[in-house]
Amino acid sequence: MDSKNFFEGTFDPYIGHEIIEIKKNYVKSSLIVKDFHKQPMGMVHGGVIDTMAEAAISYAAYYTQEGTWVGVNNNTDFIKAVTDGTIICEATPIKLGKRSQIWEAKLYNNDQECARSTVRLTNIDRT
């Protein structure tokens, strides 16, 4: 997959979110933390982490399965504050269906889990 073309014109390049690998039932992405990702308190904004999880999962489903998959629910638990370095997101499906799916993303910073997201997707071609 040529991620440069796949993501051209999307939100992800604007925040520095890059897909490293997409294959069936797996996606991995990364983001190098910059000052503009942070809240005034110096921690990465939770919305950045939510965005990484939902985008990576939506792209993985869209790229590897039939249909157009979009996120309809995202629940993220923040485990450890992130202030610098790189955030890595790895996600795998919990339940795969033709109309809806549930995936889990684990996000890491400096090799420590910093957040966990569960994202439910719907196939808008089948609604």
Secondary structure, 3 states (H helix, E strand, C coil): CCHHHHCCCCCHHHHCEEEEEEECCEEEEEEECCHHHECCCCCECHHHHHHHHHHHHHHHHHHHCCCCEEEEEEEEEECCCCCCCEEEEEEEEEEECCCEEEEEEEEEECCEEEEEEEEEEEECCCC
